[in-house]
Each structure stands twice: as structure tokens, then as C-alpha cells.
Amino acid sequence: MSDIGKRILVEGIMHLGDLIASSAIIGPLKREYPDSHITYLITPGMETAIESMPQVDDYIVYRYKSGGDIKGVWELSRKMKRGNYDIFVSFDPRDRTAIAALLGAIPVRIASGSVFGWHVNGFKRSFYTNFVSLSDYDLDNHLTGEAFLESVKRLFATSIKAEDRPCLKVSEGIFESLQQADKVNLQSGSYVCMCLSTVDSRRSWPIEYWVETIKQVLTMLGPVILIGTKDDNDLAEQTEKMLPESFQDKVTNLCGKTSLEELFAILQNAKLTVNIDNGVGHMAAALGCPTLTLFPTKNPKRFLPMSDKARAVTPKKQGEQITLEQVLSEVKQF
């Protein structure tokens, strides 16, 4: 496909962690098309993530609505037409974005089977000029980033290299600004980030276990920064209050108090990030930070961040709780 043009539009209508995992495809695309201009199609709120992906040139924001939006599809098709794209590529095919690409006169519209395992019916496939199946690819035993790379390999007949990994990068000036504003009164590489919350209560971990883990981290590795959204703040505050007073001044709670760009800068400069099966692990790993992710219910063979510095903790038996001893043992490895 190397004789095709160089303006590429990548569908990125997905959750933040998955969007970050998709950045692994940029290296292979740039090798196939060295002078290409790569644009991502994203939902609102994902702009900072795209701006932090090296070699991604631009993005289009699409307010994707479940249940149909004819006007939105038409407006998106106009944006696509104005972008004069040569290739539209999707790794999780959707009717509306495929129709918009067709109406937007993008000549080459290619897609793979969903990297998330969703069924892609014949109706969806009909909007693409080329479609490759992933039915013979074991998604459950490959990381999400690896699935993206397998799709690129099949769609573009290109090679995959060991360095093709999810990648984010933010300016060190962001971290310096946080230090100057006393938002982070710590030196780069001196602290551990911890995200205690997950959106699914079935994947939560007992608060008393978090308290003991934080005490261990403070003793062995240094100060702790609690990170997350404003919805995570209550758990962070409760956990902090349960710590002995002698430990509390070594913990900084920044849940809901940073922009996404600031959070990226904090993760980029951390010595370790500990989290429980959420997008934070993918952010940290893509920023080069070692990660320890707890997986109470999901399969780390599929959902662990794609990094040599990523480690996972799972229950000893399915349906059981991850024990405190398991996590403390892993923390000691760092």
C-alpha cells in the first residue's frame, strides 16, 4: 500500500487508556509513509492525549452520540472532505464514522476486526474498501497495544519492531511550573504516584490494604502523590486520614486538582505508579514510568500496559481478593 497518498485519518473514538495504547501504531505508519500527515479522530476531552503523542500532527473532535446522529455524521463528513485525506483507518469499526468517511470522499477506507473483540457485521464492512479479520488472533492472550500493532501489520503489510510501543511526552516545563506553584513540592524521580480508585466497584481494593501499602511505599521508596479525578477524592481523603500522623505530611492528594497535561507531567517524573486496573497505568507506562497494576477481575495478558517496566498483581485464585502480602511483595521489588 506504499503507493497510496500520505494524509492519514485514524479513528480514535475510544476510552483514554485504549487511545494511548493505539499510539503504538504511529511508528509503523511513519516507517511506511515517512512524510505522512497523521490526524486522529477523537471525542471531546482527548485533545491533551493526542497533543502529547509524538508524530501525531492534528486531530478532529467528533461528539459521538450513542443511538444515531445524522446531522453530526454529515458535519463530520464535511470536515473529512476539507481535510483531503487519502486513507481512513479504523481498529474498532463504527457505522457512523465509516459512513462519514465515505461521504467525505476518502478514497481508501480500511479497517480490521475490532481490537476490543466486538463483532463487525457485513453492513459495517461494506463501507470499507479493505477489511481484514482478526478472528484468528487470540485477543485474550495479547495486550491491547499488541492487537493494534497486529492490525497495522495486516492492513498495511508492514513490519513491527520491538520499539513500537505506546508513547506520550510532555514538556518538562509543565513539571517545573507545578514546582514553582508549590502544587508539587518534590523533585523529579523522588516520589511514587498512586491511584486508588476504579470506576467498577467490583474491582476495588479494601481501604485498609491501601493504607498499609502507602505506609510501605513511604518507608521504602519515598513520598506519595495520590492522583485521580475529583470523583476519586473522597477515597483519597479517607485513606490519608487513616494513616498515622507521622506519615500524613509525606502524602500529597492531587485528586481532581490537576489538568490532564499536569497529570502527565507528574507521572512522567515519578519513580513508580501504583494503580488498580484503570487508564492511569497506560498513561504512566507510555510516559516511561514503571507501573504496578492490580487486576482483581481482568486478564493482565490483555490489559496490562505495553511496557517492559509494567508489572501486574492478580488474585491467587479466580474470585478471590488480591492479598495485601502480594502487593507488598511486589512493592519490595522496586
LOLOVEX-703425 format. One line per 8 residues: number of its first residue (from 1); for each residue x, y, z of N, C-alpha, C. Coordinates in steps of 0.1 Angstrom, whole numbers, plus 5000, padded with zeros to 4 digits. Atoms other than C-alpha are relative to their C-alpha. Example, Ala and Ser with C-alpha at 12.3 -4.5 7.8 and 13.67 -1.06 7.14 Angstrom:
% residues 2
1) 5009 4988 5000 5123 4955 5078 5009 5012 5000; 4991 4989 5000 5137 4989 5071 4992 5011 5008
***
This chain:
% residues 334
1) 5008 4988 5000 5000 5000 5000 5009 5013 5000; 4991 4989 4998 5031 5022 4999 4998 5011 4989; 5001 4991 5011 5020 5039 4966 4988 5009 5003; 5012 4992 4997 4989 5054 4983 5005 5013 5007; 4996 4987 4994 4989 5091 4995 5003 5000 5014; 4994 4999 4987 5001 5104 5028 4992 5007 5010; 5008 4994 4989 4973 5121 5046 4991 4989 5006; 5007 5012 4993 4960 5095 5071 4991 5005 5011
9) 5009 4997 4989 4930 5098 5094 4997 4987 5007; 5002 5011 4991 4929 5074 5123 4989 5001 5009; 5011 4999 4991 4897 5067 5141 5005 4997 5015; 4996 5001 4986 4903 5072 5178 4989 5002 5010; 5012 4999 4991 4868 5070 5193 5001 4989 5010; 4998 5011 4990 4877 5051 5224 5004 5006 5014; 4996 4995 4987 4885 5054 5261 5015 5004 5000; 4987 4994 4999 4916 5072 5272 5012 4990 5000
17) 4989 5010 4999 4937 5041 5281 5002 4993 4987; 4999 5006 5013 4928 5025 5248 5006 5009 4989; 4994 4990 5009 4936 5057 5229 5015 5001 5001; 4986 5000 4998 4970 5058 5245 5007 4987 4994; 4994 5013 5006 4976 5021 5236 5001 5000 4985; 4999 5000 5015 4968 5029 5200 5012 5008 4995; 4988 4992 5005 4998 5053 5198 5011 4991 4996; 4990 5009 5004 5019 5022 5193 5000 4999 4985
25) 5000 5001 5015 5008 5023 5156 5008 5010 4993; 4994 4988 5007 5025 5056 5149 5013 4996 4993; 4987 5004 5005 5060 5041 5144 4999 4992 4987; 5002 5008 5012 5049 5015 5118 4994 5009 4988; 5006 4992 5011 5028 5041 5099 5010 5010 4995; 4990 4990 5005 5057 5066 5098 5011 4993 4992; 4990 5007 5008 5080 5039 5085 4995 4997 4986; 5007 5003 5013 5055 5030 5058 4999 5013 4992
33) 5002 4987 5006 5049 5067 5050 5008 5010 5007; 4991 4991 4993 5079 5088 5062 4995 5014 5000; 5004 4986 5001 5064 5121 5051 4985 5002 5002; 5015 5000 4998 5028 5113 5061 4996 5011 5011; 5006 4991 4990 5005 5137 5080 4989 4992 5006; 5009 5008 4993 4986 5118 5107 4991 5008 5008; 5011 4994 4992 4953 5130 5121 4992 4990 5008; 5009 5009 4992 4933 5114 5149 4986 5005 5000
41) 5014 4997 4997 4895 5114 5151 4997 4996 5014; 5001 5002 4986 4887 5118 5188 4987 5006 5005; 5011 4994 4993 4859 5126 5213 5005 5011 5008; 4996 4988 4991 4859 5158 5234 5007 4995 5013; 4993 5003 4988 4884 5157 5263 5013 4992 4998; 4988 5008 5003 4910 5136 5245 5011 5009 4993; 4991 4992 5007 4928 5166 5230 5015 5000 5006; 4987 5000 4994 4957 5166 5255 5008 4988 4997
49) 4994 5012 5002 4964 5130 5250 5006 5000 4986; 4995 4999 5014 4967 5135 5212 5012 5010 4999; 4990 4990 5001 4988 5166 5216 5013 4995 5007; 4988 5006 4993 5012 5145 5238 5006 4988 4993; 4995 5012 5007 5017 5118 5212 5010 5005 4989; 4991 4996 5011 5049 5124 5192 4996 4995 4987; 5002 5004 5014 5045 5124 5155 4985 5000 4995; 5014 4998 5004 5007 5129 5155 4999 5015 4997
57) 5000 4986 5005 5001 5161 5135 4988 5008 5004; 5012 4992 4999 4965 5170 5141 4989 4991 5006; 5011 5008 4996 4931 5159 5154 4987 5007 4996; 5013 4996 5003 4894 5162 5146 4992 4996 5012; 5009 5004 4989 4869 5163 5175 4986 4997 4995; 5013 5005 5004 4837 5144 5170 4992 4997 5012; 5008 5002 4989 4809 5145 5195 4991 4988 4997; 5006 5013 5003 4800 5108 5191 4988 4998 5010
65) 5012 5003 4992 4764 5101 5204 4995 4986 4997; 5006 5013 5001 4750 5067 5211 4986 5001 4995; 5014 5000 5004 4718 5060 5192 4998 5007 4987; 5001 4994 5013 4725 5079 5160 5000 5015 5000; 5000 4985 5001 4731 5115 5149 5003 5003 4986; 4999 4997 5015 4725 5122 5112 5007 5013 4997; 4994 4987 5003 4735 5158 5114 5015 5000 5004; 4986 5001 4996 4767 5150 5133 5008 4992 4989
73) 4993 5008 5011 4776 5124 5106 5003 5009 4988; 4998 4991 5012 4771 5150 5078 5011 5010 5003; 4990 4990 4997 4791 5176 5096 5014 4994 5001; 4987 5007 5000 4819 5151 5102 5005 4997 4986; 4996 5003 5013 4819 5141 5066 5006 5013 4993; 4995 4987 5006 4824 5178 5056 5014 5003 5005; 4987 4998 4995 4854 5180 5079 5010 4991 4994; 4992 5010 5007 4868 5149 5064 5004 5004 4986
81) 4998 4995 5014 4864 5163 5029 5009 5011 4999; 4991 4989 5000 4881 5195 5038 5014 4996 5003; 4986 5005 4996 4910 5175 5053 5007 4994 4988; 4994 5006 5012 4916 5159 5019 5008 4988 5003; 4992 5012 4995 4926 5126 5035 5000 4990 4989; 4998 5011 5010 4939 5097 5014 4996 4987 5006; 5003 5013 4993 4934 5070 5040 4992 5002 5013; 5007 5001 4987 4908 5064 5068 5002 4986 5005
89) 4998 5013 4994 4917 5036 5091 4993 4999 5014; 5007 5002 4988 4897 5021 5119 5004 4986 5006; 4997 5013 4993 4906 4994 5145 4988 4996 5009; 5012 5004 4993 4871 4993 5160 4988 5006 4992; 5009 4994 5010 4847 4999 5130 4987 5004 5006; 5013 4995 4996 4816 5020 5136 4993 5005 4987; 5009 4996 5011 4787 5027 5112 5002 5015 4996; 5000 4985 5003 4787 5065 5115 5013 5006 4995
97) 4987 4995 5004 4824 5072 5112 5003 4994 4986; 4997 5006 5013 4826 5048 5082 4991 5007 4989; 5009 4993 5010 4796 5065 5065 5006 5014 4998; 4994 4987 5001 4812 5099 5072 5012 5000 4991; 4988 5001 5008 4845 5087 5056 4996 4998 4985; 5005 5002 5014 4825 5075 5025 4995 5013 4994; 5006 4987 5005 4806 5108 5022 5011 5011 4999; 4989 4990 5000 4838 5127 5029 5010 4998 4989
105) 4992 5003 5012 4853 5112 4997 5014 4996 5003; 4987 5006 4997 4882 5095 5014 5002 4987 4992; 5000 5011 5009 4893 5071 4987 5003 4986 5005; 4996 5013 4994 4909 5044 5008 4995 4999 5014; 5006 5001 4987 4889 5033 5038 5002 4986 5005; 4996 5013 4996 4904 5004 5057 4997 4997 5014; 5003 5003 4986 4895 4986 5089 5004 4985 5003; 4998 5014 4995 4904 4955 5109 4988 4996 5009
113) 5010 5004 4990 4882 4934 5131 5003 5008 5013; 4998 4992 4988 4877 4952 5165 5011 4995 5009; 4989 5004 4990 4908 4951 5187 4994 4998 5014; 5006 5002 4987 4884 4951 5216 4990 4988 5000; 5008 5013 5001 4866 4919 5204 4986 5001 4996; 5014 4999 5004 4833 4934 5192 4998 4994 4986; 5003 5006 5013 4816 4917 5163 4998 5011 4989; 5001 4990 5011 4819 4936 5130 4992 4993 4989
121) 5009 5007 5010 4789 4926 5107 5003 5005 4986; 4998 4997 5014 4787 4927 5070 4996 5014 4996; 5004 4987 5003 4769 4960 5070 5011 5010 5002; 4989 4991 4997 4798 4978 5086 5011 4998 4990; 4989 5003 5009 4823 4961 5064 4998 5006 4986; 5003 4995 5013 4806 4973 5033 5004 5014 4997; 4995 4986 5002 4817 5009 5039 5015 5001 4998; 4985 4999 5001 4854 5000 5037 5004 4994 4986
129) 4994 5006 5012 4875 4994 5006 5008 4988 5003; 4993 5011 4996 4895 4969 5025 4998 4997 5015; 5003 5004 4986 4888 4949 5057 5008 4987 5002; 4993 5012 4996 4910 4923 5075 4994 4995 5013; 5006 5006 4988 4897 4899 5101 5011 4998 5010; 4991 5004 4989 4912 4893 5135 4995 4987 5007; 5007 5011 4994 4891 4862 5141 5010 4989 5004; 4990 5010 4997 4923 4840 5141 5010 5005 5010
137) 4990 4994 4991 4941 4863 5166 4994 5000 5014; 5004 5002 4986 4938 4855 5203 5001 5013 5008; 5000 4988 4993 4929 4888 5218 5002 4999 5015; 4999 5002 4986 4927 4874 5253 5014 4997 5005; 4986 5002 4996 4964 4865 5253 5010 5009 4993; 4992 4989 5005 4977 4897 5237 4996 5013 5006; 5003 4986 4995 4980 4932 5251 4992 5008 4989; 5008 4992 5009 4957 4958 5236 5009 5007 4990
145) 4991 4994 5009 4987 4976 5222 5005 4990 4989; 4996 5010 5010 4998 4944 5205 4990 4997 4990; 5011 5002 5009 4964 4940 5190 5000 5011 4989; 4999 4988 5010 4967 4975 5174 5011 4997 4990; 4988 5003 5009 5001 4965 5160 4997 4989 4990; 5003 5011 5009 4988 4933 5146 4991 5004 4989; 5009 4994 5010 4960 4952 5128 5008 5008 4990; 4992 4992 5010 4985 4976 5113 5008 4991 4991
153) 4992 5009 5008 5007 4948 5102 4992 4993 4989; 5008 5007 5010 4978 4931 5084 4994 5010 4990; 5006 4990 5009 4963 4963 5069 5010 5006 4991; 4990 4992 5008 4995 4979 5057 5011 4991 4995; 4989 5010 5003 5017 4947 5052 5013 5006 5003; 4988 4993 4995 5043 4965 5072 5006 4991 5012; 4993 5007 4989 5068 4952 5098 4998 5007 5013; 5001 4995 4987 5066 4956 5135 5013 4998 5007
161) 4988 5001 4993 5096 4964 5156 4998 5001 5016; 5001 5001 4986 5104 4960 5193 4997 5014 5006; 5002 4986 4994 5104 4998 5199 4986 5005 4997; 5014 4995 5003 5068 5001 5186 4992 4998 5013; 5007 5001 4987 5052 5009 5219 4992 5013 5001; 5007 4988 4997 5026 5034 5232 5010 5011 5005; 4991 4989 4996 5043 5068 5237 4993 5013 5002; 5005 4986 4997 5034 5101 5253 5013 5008 5005
169) 4989 4992 4996 5057 5130 5260 4995 5014 5003; 5004 4986 4997 5051 5164 5277 5012 5007 5004; 4989 4992 4997 5074 5193 5282 5004 5000 5015; 4996 4999 4986 5095 5193 5314 4996 5013 5007; 5004 4987 4994 5084 5229 5318 4987 4999 5007; 5013 5002 4993 5050 5217 5329 5003 4996 5015; 4997 5005 4986 5065 5199 5359 5007 5011 5008; 4993 4989 4993 5087 5229 5367 4990 5011 5004
177) 5010 4991 4996 5056 5251 5367 4992 4995 5012; 5007 5006 4988 5039 5227 5392 5009 5002 5012; 4991 4998 4989 5070 5230 5414 5000 5015 5004; 4999 4986 4997 5071 5268 5412 4987 5005 5007; 5013 4996 4994 5034 5270 5421 4997 4992 5013; 5001 5009 4988 5040 5246 5451 4989 4990 4999; 5010 5011 5001 5015 5222 5437 5006 4987 5002; 4992 5012 4998 5042 5196 5437 5013 5005 5006
185) 4988 4995 4993 5069 5203 5463 5010 4988 5001; 4991 5012 5000 5090 5173 5453 5009 5001 4987; 4990 5001 5011 5120 5166 5430 4996 4989 4990; 5003 5010 5010 5117 5146 5398 5007 4987 5004; 4994 5013 4997 5122 5109 5404 5000 4997 5015; 4999 5002 4985 5118 5112 5442 4987 4994 5006; 5013 5004 4995 5081 5101 5446 4993 4989 4992; 5008 5011 5006 5056 5074 5439 4985 5005 4998
193) 5014 4996 5002 5022 5081 5423 4991 4988 5003; 5009 5011 4997 4992 5060 5435 4986 5005 4996; 5014 4998 5003 4957 5059 5421 4992 4989 5006; 5006 5010 4992 4934 5041 5445 4986 4995 4995; 5014 5002 5004 4901 5042 5426 4999 4993 4986; 5003 5006 5013 4885 5023 5397 4985 5002 4998; 5014 4997 5003 4851 5030 5380 4991 4989 5004; 5008 5011 4997 4839 4995 5387 5002 4995 5015
201) 4998 5004 4986 4833 4987 5424 5004 4986 5002; 4996 5014 4999 4838 4950 5417 5015 4999 5000; 4985 5001 5002 4875 4958 5410 5007 5008 5012; 4994 4992 4989 4880 4979 5442 5008 4991 5009; 4991 5007 4990 4905 4970 5469 4998 5006 5014; 5004 4995 4986 4899 4974 5507 5009 5012 5004; 4993 4988 4996 4909 5008 5520 5011 4997 5010; 4990 5003 4990 4928 4993 5549 5013 4994 4993
209) 4989 5005 5007 4950 4975 5524 5008 5011 4993; 4994 4988 5006 4957 5008 5506 5009 5007 5011; 4993 4993 4990 4967 5023 5539 5014 4993 5003; 4987 5007 4998 4993 4996 5546 5009 5000 4989; 4991 4999 5011 5006 4998 5511 5007 5013 4999; 4994 4987 5000 5011 5035 5513 5011 5001 5011; 4990 5000 4990 5030 5030 5546 5013 4994 4996; 4988 5007 5006 5053 5005 5529 5007 5008 4990
217) 4994 4992 5010 5059 5028 5500 5007 5012 5006; 4994 4988 4994 5066 5058 5522 5013 4995 5007; 4988 5005 4993 5091 5037 5542 5011 4996 4991; 4990 5006 5008 5109 5021 5513 5004 5009 4988; 4998 4993 5012 5105 5044 5483 4999 5015 5000; 5001 4985 4999 5097 5080 5494 4986 5005 5000; 5013 4994 4999 5068 5104 5493 4990 4995 4990; 5010 5005 5009 5035 5096 5477 4991 5011 4996
225) 5010 4991 5006 5012 5116 5454 4988 4992 4996; 5013 5007 5003 4976 5104 5453 4994 5007 4988; 5005 4994 5012 4962 5110 5418 4987 4994 4996; 5014 5005 5005 4928 5107 5401 4992 5012 4997; 5010 4989 5003 4897 5127 5392 4994 5005 5013; 5007 4995 4988 4876 5147 5416 4991 4990 5007; 5008 5011 4995 4854 5116 5420 5008 4991 5009; 4991 5009 4992 4884 5098 5435 5004 5007 5013
233) 4995 4992 4989 4890 5125 5461 4995 4995 5014; 5006 5005 4987 4867 5111 5489 5008 4988 5005; 4992 5012 4996 4886 5077 5489 5014 5005 5004; 4987 4996 4997 4919 5095 5488 5001 5007 5014; 5000 4993 4987 4910 5118 5517 4998 4990 5012; 5003 5010 4989 4896 5088 5538 5013 4992 5003; 4988 5008 4999 4928 5068 5531 5011 5008 5008; 4990 4991 4994 4950 5098 5541 4998 5001 5015
241) 5003 4998 4986 4932 5103 5574 5003 4987 5008; 4997 5013 4993 4937 5066 5583 5014 4998 5002; 4986 5001 4998 4974 5070 5581 5005 5006 5013; 4995 4993 4988 4994 5077 5613 5005 5014 4997; 4996 4986 5002 5001 5114 5617 5014 5002 4994; 4986 4999 5004 5038 5109 5612 5002 4997 4985; 4999 5003 5014 5031 5097 5576 4992 5010 4992; 5009 4991 5008 5004 5122 5566 5007 5011 4992
249) 4993 4989 5006 5028 5150 5558 5009 4996 4988; 4992 5005 5011 5046 5128 5533 4991 4996 4988; 5010 5003 5010 5014 5123 5512 4993 5013 4995; 5006 4989 5007 5001 5148 5487 4988 4995 4992; 5012 5005 5007 4965 5144 5475 4997 5010 4989; 5002 4991 5011 4961 5159 5440 4988 4995 4991; 5011 5005 5007 4929 5140 5430 4990 5012 4996; 5009 4989 5005 4908 5164 5408 5006 5014 5000
257) 4993 4987 4998 4934 5192 5413 5010 5003 4989; 4990 4998 5011 4954 5188 5380 4993 4999 4987; 5004 5002 5014 4948 5192 5343 5006 4987 4996; 4995 5012 5005 4954 5161 5322 5015 5002 4997; 4986 4997 5003 4986 5177 5310 5009 5000 5012; 4992 5000 4988 4998 5183 5345 5001 4986 5006; 5000 5014 4995 4989 5147 5355 5011 4993 4992; 4989 5007 5009 5011 5135 5325 5013 5004 5005
265) 4987 4995 4995 5040 5157 5338 5003 4993 5013; 4998 5007 4987 5036 5142 5373 5004 4986 4998; 4997 5014 5003 5036 5107 5360 5013 4998 4993; 4987 5001 5007 5065 5113 5337 5012 5001 5009; 4989 4998 4991 5086 5123 5366 5000 4992 5013; 5001 5009 4989 5076 5096 5391 5009 4989 4999; 4991 5012 5000 5098 5067 5401 4992 4987 4999; 5008 5012 5001 5068 5043 5402 4985 5005 5000
273) 5014 4997 4999 5030 5044 5396 4993 4987 5004; 5008 5011 4996 5007 5020 5415 4985 5004 4998; 5014 4998 5003 4971 5017 5403 4992 4987 5000; 5009 5012 5000 4941 4994 5402 4992 5000 4987; 5007 5003 5013 4931 4984 5366 4992 5012 4995; 5006 4989 5007 4924 5018 5351 5010 5007 4990; 4991 4994 5010 4938 5041 5325 5013 5006 5004; 4988 4994 4995 4964 5056 5348 5013 4992 4997
281) 4988 5009 5003 4987 5026 5343 5005 5002 4985; 4996 4998 5014 4986 5031 5305 5006 5014 4998; 4993 4987 5001 4994 5068 5309 5014 5000 5005; 4987 5000 4994 5023 5062 5332 5010 4992 4991; 4991 5008 5008 5038 5034 5311 5004 5007 4987; 4997 4993 5012 5035 5055 5279 5010 5011 5002; 4991 4989 4997 5054 5083 5297 5013 4995 5006; 4987 5006 4996 5082 5059 5307 5001 4997 5014
289) 4999 5002 4986 5073 5054 5343 4997 4985 5003; 5004 5013 4996 5074 5019 5359 4986 4999 5006; 5013 5001 4995 5040 5006 5368 4997 4987 5007; 5005 5011 4993 5024 4982 5392 4985 5001 5000; 5014 5000 5001 4988 4974 5384 4993 4988 5006; 5008 5011 4994 4963 4954 5404 4989 4997 4991; 5011 5005 5008 4939 4933 5384 4991 4990 5008; 5009 5008 4992 4912 4920 5407 4991 4990 4992
297) 5009 5008 5008 4890 4907 5379 5005 4997 4985; 4997 5001 5014 4905 4913 5344 5013 4993 4998; 4988 5007 5004 4932 4895 5325 5012 5009 4996; 4988 4991 5003 4966 4912 5326 5007 4997 4987; 4994 5003 5013 4977 4893 5295 4994 5009 4989; 5006 4991 5009 4953 4916 5277 5000 5015 5003; 5002 4986 4996 4950 4948 5297 5012 5006 5008; 4988 4994 4995 4985 4953 5312 5006 5010 4991
305) 4994 4991 5009 5002 4984 5299 5011 4994 4992; 4990 5006 5009 5025 4976 5270 5014 5007 5003; 4987 4994 4996 5059 4983 5286 5008 4989 5007; 4991 5009 4993 5089 4963 5299 5000 5003 5015; 5000 4995 4986 5085 4983 5331 4987 4998 5007; 5013 5002 4995 5049 4972 5337 4999 4986 5007; 5002 5012 4992 5041 4946 5364 4985 4999 5004; 5014 5003 4996 5008 4930 5374 4998 4992 5013
313) 5004 5008 4988 4992 4916 5406 4986 4995 4997; 5013 5006 5002 4963 4892 5402 4997 4991 5012; 5004 5009 4989 4943 4870 5427 5007 4987 4998; 4994 5014 5001 4959 4836 5435 4990 4991 4994; 5011 5008 5006 4925 4821 5426 4989 5009 4995; 5011 4992 5006 4897 4834 5404 4989 5002 5010; 5011 4997 4991 4871 4851 5425 5005 5005 5014; 4995 4996 4987 4894 4857 5455 5005 5015 4999
321) 4995 4986 4999 4907 4891 5467 5016 4999 4998; 4985 4998 5000 4943 4902 5459 5004 5003 5014; 4996 4999 4986 4961 4899 5492 5009 5012 5002; 4990 4989 4997 4980 4927 5509 5014 4995 4999; 4987 5006 5001 5010 4904 5511 5005 5000 4986; 4996 5001 5014 5010 4900 5473 5005 5014 4996; 4997 4986 5005 5011 4938 5467 5013 5005 5007; 4988 4995 4993 5037 4945 5494 5012 4993 4995
329) 4989 5007 5005 5059 4918 5480 5005 5006 4987; 4996 4994 5013 5058 4934 5445 5006 5014 5003; 4994 4987 4997 5065 4969 5460 5014 4998 5004; 4986 5002 4996 5096 4955 5476 5010 4998 4988; 4991 5003 5012 5109 4945 5441 5005 5013 4994; 4996 4988 5005 5112 4982 5433 5010 5007 5009
***
